[in-house]
Amino acid sequence: MGLKQNLSDLLRIGDIKDAVIEIIEAKVQLKKIEIQEKAEEGISGLIYGILLASGALLCVIFALILLAYFLNQWLGEPWGYVINFAMAIIALVILKSQKIAIKAKIQEEIIKEMDSM
């Protein structure tokens, strides 16, 4: 009777071990799926942002061309282009001087988005 009891206990331990292994494998698979979903959401958001930024850039370019045209009509031929060029240079200087703050803000937004996923 003692030998049968020991064998029975060993078989139950094996069943428990198999169940634990299955649970661990299921959790690993779940984590893989969650990571994949986060990556897909991040990539789709990145692509959407690139498309949106491209459209906005195109609108800005056409608005600057239109502004240059009106300034040329009002001030004379070269001045519309000169004023647009000067505004672009000023904008680039401002962006360059605020590089660290802009990068920090972008990193903060990325972290906030990743935490919310």
Backbone as ProteinMPNN parsed JSONL, in Angstrom:
{"seq_chain_A": "MGLKQNLSDLLRIGDIKDAVIEIIEAKVQLKKIEIQEKAEEGISGLIYGILLASGALLCVIFALILLAYFLNQWLGEPWGYVINFAMAIIALVILKSQKIAIKAKIQEEIIKEMDSM", "coords_chain_A": {"N_chain_A": [[0.817, -1.184, 0.0], [1.981, 1.255, 0.674], [3.834, 1.701, -1.374], [2.202, 1.997, -3.595], [0.89, 4.343, -2.861], [3.011, 6.188, -2.807], [3.75, 6.168, -5.541], [1.394, 7.129, -6.607], [1.369, 9.723, -5.504], [3.65, 10.766, -6.77], [2.794, 10.748, -9.419], [0.767, 12.666, -9.31], [2.283, 14.923, -8.687], [3.722, 15.138, -11.03], [1.627, 15.773, -12.76], [0.922, 18.257, -11.726], [3.294, 19.616, -12.213], [3.292, 19.607, -15.028], [1.019, 21.158, -15.478], [1.82, 23.599, -14.382], [3.933, 24.223, -16.102], [2.52, 24.528, -18.491], [0.97, 26.772, -17.832], [2.973, 28.712, -17.51], [4.028, 28.753, -20.114], [1.768, 29.707, -21.451], [1.563, 32.272, -20.339], [3.937, 33.43, -21.271], [3.43, 33.401, -24.026], [1.227, 35.124, -24.074], [2.446, 37.528, -23.274], [4.138, 37.919, -25.478], [2.235, 38.405, -27.468], [1.068, 40.756, -26.469], [3.259, 42.511, -26.607], [3.662, 42.522, -29.358], [1.257, 43.717, -30.201], [1.554, 46.279, -29.062], [3.79, 47.164, -30.494], [2.759, 47.169, -33.109], [0.764, 49.122, -32.836], [2.331, 51.346, -32.182], [3.924, 51.622, -34.507], [1.972, 52.058, -36.47], [0.955, 54.476, -35.537], [3.229, 56.06, -35.847], [3.554, 56.04, -38.656], [1.148, 57.299, -39.387], [1.621, 59.815, -38.214], [3.809, 60.664, -39.748], [2.607, 60.867, -42.286], [0.707, 62.859, -41.733], [2.395, 64.99, -41.006], [3.726, 65.338, -43.427], [1.648, 66.212, -45.088], [1.016, 68.61, -43.77], [3.423, 69.987, -44.115], [3.423, 70.314, -46.882], [1.216, 72.026, -47.155], [2.208, 74.273, -45.791], [4.348, 74.96, -47.467], [2.989, 75.714, -49.836], [1.52, 77.858, -48.791], [3.574, 79.613, -48.131], [4.599, 80.139, -50.677], [2.388, 81.439, -51.776], [2.274, 83.661, -50.042], [4.733, 84.873, -50.68], [4.192, 85.579, -53.322], [2.116, 87.507, -52.991], [3.493, 89.415, -51.467], [5.453, 90.129, -53.308], [3.857, 91.357, -55.217], [2.998, 93.553, -53.784], [5.319, 94.824, -52.676], [7.239, 94.777, -54.643], [9.278, 92.971, -57.006], [11.678, 91.239, -55.959], [11.349, 91.244, -53.184], [9.385, 89.76, -51.823], [10.279, 87.113, -51.896], [12.691, 87.433, -50.516], [11.81, 88.219, -47.958], [10.348, 85.921, -47.212], [12.452, 84.057, -47.199], [14.025, 85.131, -45.145], [12.254, 84.825, -42.979], [12.175, 82.034, -42.868], [14.833, 81.428, -42.212], [14.979, 82.652, -39.679], [13.108, 81.063, -38.297], [14.446, 78.584, -38.399], [16.738, 79.19, -36.889], [15.582, 79.67, -34.391], [14.506, 77.112, -33.885], [16.907, 75.646, -33.798], [18.147, 76.809, -31.584], [16.497, 75.973, -29.559], [16.826, 73.264, -29.401], [17.459, 71.261, -27.406], [15.329, 71.504, -25.58], [13.17, 70.916, -27.252], [13.754, 68.275, -28.041], [13.595, 67.032, -25.537], [10.886, 67.397, -24.944], [9.714, 65.885, -27.004], [10.683, 63.314, -26.351], [9.434, 63.026, -23.884], [6.744, 62.939, -24.664], [6.759, 60.578, -26.176], [7.38, 58.68, -24.202], [5.121, 59.003, -22.586], [3.108, 58.125, -24.342], [3.91, 55.462, -24.757], [3.627, 54.456, -22.184], [0.901, 54.617, -21.878], [-0.087, 52.645, -23.484]], "CA_chain_A": [[0.0, 0.0, 0.0], [2.86, 2.406, 0.73], [4.442, 1.915, -2.683], [1.158, 2.54, -4.47], [0.643, 5.727, -2.431], [4.145, 6.987, -3.282], [3.613, 6.299, -6.995], [0.249, 8.011, -6.846], [1.827, 11.076, -5.193], [4.569, 11.172, -7.829], [2.017, 11.038, -10.615], [0.091, 13.951, -9.096], [3.315, 15.96, -8.78], [3.987, 15.279, -12.461], [0.506, 16.506, -13.329], [1.059, 19.641, -11.275], [4.43, 20.176, -12.945], [2.837, 19.844, -16.398], [0.082, 22.281, -15.452], [2.605, 24.806, -14.148], [4.666, 24.5, -17.343], [1.544, 25.044, -19.45], [0.619, 28.122, -17.41], [4.122, 29.574, -17.815], [4.058, 28.909, -21.565], [0.647, 30.573, -21.836], [1.903, 33.643, -19.956], [4.966, 33.894, -22.212], [2.742, 33.646, -25.291], [0.422, 36.329, -23.878], [3.36, 38.677, -23.29], [4.559, 38.103, -26.866], [1.122, 39.018, -28.183], [0.938, 42.131, -25.98], [4.372, 43.281, -27.169], [3.39, 42.675, -30.785], [0.186, 44.703, -30.34], [2.126, 47.593, -28.781], [4.65, 47.525, -31.624], [1.892, 47.496, -34.237], [0.121, 50.405, -32.558], [3.354, 52.381, -32.286], [4.326, 51.797, -35.902], [0.868, 52.689, -37.195], [0.94, 55.869, -35.106], [4.369, 56.728, -36.472], [3.238, 56.233, -40.071], [0.122, 58.337, -39.447], [2.28, 61.086, -37.919], [4.62, 61.045, -40.911], [1.686, 61.316, -43.326], [0.141, 64.126, -41.297], [3.45, 66.002, -41.103], [3.972, 65.581, -44.85], [0.549, 67.061, -45.567], [1.18, 69.939, -43.175], [4.564, 70.617, -44.786], [2.973, 70.704, -48.215], [0.371, 73.212, -46.968], [3.086, 75.398, -45.433], [5.091, 75.351, -48.67], [2.097, 76.466, -50.715], [1.195, 79.121, -48.134], [4.737, 80.505, -48.281], [4.642, 80.578, -52.084], [1.315, 82.433, -51.912], [2.72, 84.859, -49.335], [5.784, 85.501, -51.492], [3.541, 86.176, -54.488], [1.447, 88.739, -52.583], [4.515, 90.406, -51.082], [6.063, 90.606, -54.551], [2.907, 92.291, -55.839], [2.873, 94.745, -52.95], [6.603, 95.5, -52.434], [8.138, 94.682, -55.783], [9.648, 91.602, -57.366], [12.456, 90.285, -55.162], [11.191, 91.372, -51.736], [8.561, 88.686, -51.277], [11.153, 85.959, -51.686], [13.665, 87.785, -49.479], [11.123, 88.189, -46.666], [10.086, 84.504, -46.915], [13.729, 83.438, -46.865], [14.42, 85.625, -43.821], [11.393, 84.171, -41.98], [12.597, 80.639, -42.757], [16.1, 81.434, -41.476], [14.659, 82.952, -38.28], [12.473, 79.871, -37.737], [15.482, 77.57, -38.207], [17.589, 79.609, -35.775], [14.81, 79.428, -33.169], [14.484, 75.662, -33.671], [18.248, 75.201, -33.419], [18.453, 77.27, -30.231], [15.623, 75.243, -28.633], [16.993, 71.85, -29.731], [17.411, 70.407, -26.222], [13.962, 71.546, -25.046], [12.291, 70.22, -28.195], [14.028, 66.838, -27.918], [13.067, 66.581, -24.247], [9.427, 67.352, -25.072], [9.388, 64.738, -27.855], [10.927, 62.11, -25.564], [8.388, 62.97, -22.863], [5.517, 62.497, -25.344], [6.937, 59.168, -26.541], [7.261, 57.9, -22.968], [3.726, 59.061, -22.173], [2.354, 57.269, -25.262], [4.258, 54.057, -24.507], [3.049, 54.06, -20.894], [-0.557, 54.526, -21.988], [-0.458, 51.476, -24.295]], "C_chain_A": [[0.867, 1.256, 0.0], [3.479, 2.736, -0.618], [3.432, 2.511, -3.661], [0.881, 4.007, -4.131], [1.757, 6.638, -2.927], [4.072, 7.196, -4.79], [2.478, 7.242, -7.35], [0.631, 9.471, -6.583], [2.754, 11.601, -6.274], [3.825, 11.518, -9.106], [1.278, 12.372, -10.481], [1.085, 15.106, -9.184], [3.669, 16.195, -10.251], [2.88, 16.041, -13.162], [0.586, 17.987, -12.965], [2.183, 20.325, -12.039], [4.023, 20.497, -14.377], [1.896, 21.044, -16.463], [0.825, 23.601, -15.264], [3.37, 25.198, -15.415], [3.721, 25.08, -18.386], [1.142, 26.479, -19.11], [1.743, 29.096, -17.759], [4.211, 29.809, -19.317], [2.943, 29.827, -22.056], [0.946, 32.038, -21.499], [2.951, 34.236, -20.894], [4.326, 34.237, -23.552], [1.894, 34.917, -25.208], [1.289, 37.578, -23.917], [3.846, 38.965, -24.707], [3.474, 38.82, -27.658], [0.942, 40.475, -27.765], [2.037, 43.019, -26.558], [4.145, 43.53, -28.649], [2.303, 43.734, -31.013], [0.704, 46.12, -30.088], [2.997, 48.072, -29.936], [3.809, 47.921, -32.831], [1.229, 48.854, -34.048], [1.125, 51.552, -32.684], [3.76, 52.661, -33.716], [3.21, 52.464, -36.695], [0.736, 54.161, -36.805], [2.06, 56.673, -35.729], [4.092, 57.016, -37.939], [2.177, 57.312, -40.237], [0.736, 59.716, -39.197], [3.116, 61.586, -39.084], [3.725, 61.555, -42.035], [1.083, 62.678, -42.987], [1.166, 65.256, -41.424], [3.764, 66.336, -42.558], [2.886, 66.486, -45.435], [0.661, 68.481, -45.036], [2.336, 70.69, -43.836], [4.183, 71.103, -46.172], [2.099, 71.963, -48.135], [1.221, 74.439, -46.635], [3.857, 75.886, -46.653], [4.21, 76.187, -49.594], [1.698, 77.809, -50.098], [2.352, 80.108, -48.252], [4.894, 80.996, -49.716], [3.592, 81.659, -52.314], [1.693, 83.736, -51.222], [3.792, 85.604, -50.13], [5.178, 86.192, -52.711], [2.883, 87.505, -54.107], [2.44, 89.816, -52.156], [5.226, 90.957, -52.311], [5.148, 91.61, -55.245], [2.873, 93.625, -55.084], [4.185, 95.527, -52.87], [7.532, 95.526, -53.642], [8.723, 93.282, -55.869], [10.498, 90.822, -56.357], [12.079, 90.242, -53.687], [10.323, 90.29, -51.106], [9.396, 87.45, -50.97], [12.168, 86.221, -50.575], [13.024, 87.701, -48.094], [10.816, 86.74, -46.26], [11.366, 83.784, -46.495], [14.176, 83.844, -45.465], [13.562, 84.977, -42.729], [11.803, 82.713, -41.788], [13.896, 80.531, -41.96], [15.85, 81.701, -39.99], [14.031, 81.734, -37.605], [13.508, 78.778, -37.474], [16.408, 77.916, -37.046], [16.873, 79.361, -34.442], [14.775, 77.937, -32.861], [15.839, 75.149, -33.198], [18.566, 75.617, -31.979], [17.632, 76.513, -29.178], [15.736, 73.732, -28.805], [16.817, 70.933, -28.514], [15.993, 70.355, -25.656], [12.997, 70.78, -25.948], [12.496, 68.712, -28.099], [13.466, 66.281, -26.613], [11.547, 66.452, -24.307], [8.996, 66.154, -25.919], [9.584, 63.437, -27.081], [9.857, 61.932, -24.487], [7.073, 62.464, -23.472], [5.602, 61.019, -25.714], [6.76, 58.283, -25.305], [5.816, 57.861, -22.501], [2.865, 58.142, -23.037], [2.645, 55.791, -24.998], [3.676, 53.568, -23.186], [1.543, 53.873, -20.971], [-1.004, 53.298, -22.792], [-0.751, 50.288, -23.441]], "O_chain_A": [[0.495, 2.243, -0.635], [3.633, 3.906, -0.969], [3.754, 3.404, -4.446], [0.663, 4.819, -5.03], [1.49, 7.737, -3.413], [4.313, 8.306, -5.265], [2.586, 8.048, -8.274], [0.259, 10.356, -7.353], [2.656, 12.766, -6.657], [4.181, 12.472, -9.798], [1.18, 13.122, -11.452], [0.747, 16.167, -9.71], [3.889, 17.335, -10.662], [3.141, 16.857, -14.046], [0.345, 18.857, -13.802], [2.047, 21.473, -12.463], [4.377, 21.558, -14.89], [1.968, 21.848, -17.392], [0.501, 24.6, -15.905], [3.442, 26.378, -15.757], [4.08, 26.023, -19.091], [0.991, 27.308, -20.007], [1.479, 30.192, -18.253], [4.443, 30.936, -19.754], [3.147, 30.629, -22.967], [0.624, 32.935, -22.278], [2.864, 35.405, -21.269], [4.653, 35.263, -24.147], [1.847, 35.697, -26.16], [0.91, 38.578, -24.526], [3.955, 40.127, -25.099], [3.763, 39.736, -28.428], [0.691, 41.335, -28.609], [1.773, 44.155, -26.953], [4.405, 44.627, -29.143], [2.421, 44.555, -31.922], [0.343, 47.052, -30.805], [2.951, 49.242, -30.313], [4.115, 48.906, -33.503], [1.141, 49.644, -34.988], [0.802, 52.607, -33.23], [3.923, 53.82, -34.099], [3.477, 53.348, -37.509], [0.438, 55.002, -37.653], [1.87, 57.831, -36.1], [4.366, 58.118, -38.416], [2.286, 58.153, -41.13], [0.407, 60.678, -39.893], [3.135, 62.781, -39.378], [4.04, 62.561, -42.67], [0.965, 63.545, -43.853], [0.841, 66.347, -41.893], [4.037, 67.491, -42.884], [3.182, 67.414, -46.188], [0.429, 69.443, -45.768], [2.237, 71.891, -44.087], [4.583, 72.192, -46.584], [2.234, 72.864, -48.963], [0.968, 75.527, -47.152], [4.004, 77.092, -46.854], [4.629, 77.238, -50.078], [1.555, 78.797, -50.819], [2.134, 81.303, -48.45], [5.279, 82.143, -49.942], [3.862, 82.669, -52.964], [1.452, 84.812, -51.769], [3.752, 86.83, -50.234], [5.614, 87.28, -53.086], [3.058, 88.509, -54.798], [2.246, 90.995, -52.451], [5.567, 92.139, -52.346], [5.621, 92.603, -55.798], [2.734, 94.688, -55.689], [4.179, 96.753, -52.982], [8.526, 96.252, -53.633], [8.664, 92.511, -54.912], [10.035, 89.77, -55.917], [12.451, 89.295, -52.994], [10.527, 89.947, -49.942], [9.241, 86.822, -49.922], [12.468, 85.327, -49.784], [13.629, 87.172, -47.162], [11.001, 86.371, -45.1], [11.361, 82.996, -45.549], [14.647, 83.012, -44.691], [14.078, 84.618, -41.671], [11.781, 82.208, -40.665], [14.038, 79.638, -41.124], [16.447, 81.046, -39.135], [14.378, 81.406, -36.47], [13.456, 78.115, -36.438], [16.818, 77.028, -36.298], [17.487, 78.897, -33.481], [14.987, 77.532, -31.718], [15.909, 74.312, -32.298], [19.188, 74.855, -31.238], [18.045, 76.429, -28.021], [14.838, 72.995, -28.398], [16.101, 69.935, -28.592], [15.509, 69.283, -25.293], [12.111, 70.078, -25.461], [11.527, 67.953, -28.077], [12.921, 65.177, -26.592], [10.985, 65.495, -23.773], [8.02, 65.481, -25.587], [8.736, 62.548, -27.149], [9.428, 60.811, -24.213], [6.376, 61.653, -22.862], [4.62, 60.289, -25.578], [6.074, 57.263, -25.358], [5.329, 56.816, -22.069], [1.985, 57.455, -22.519], [1.733, 54.964, -25.012], [3.278, 52.409, -23.07], [0.97, 53.074, -20.23], [-2.185, 52.952, -22.776], [-1.078, 49.22, -23.96]]}, "name": "protein", "num_of_chains": 1, "seq": "MGLKQNLSDLLRIGDIKDAVIEIIEAKVQLKKIEIQEKAEEGISGLIYGILLASGALLCVIFALILLAYFLNQWLGEPWGYVINFAMAIIALVILKSQKIAIKAKIQEEIIKEMDSM"}
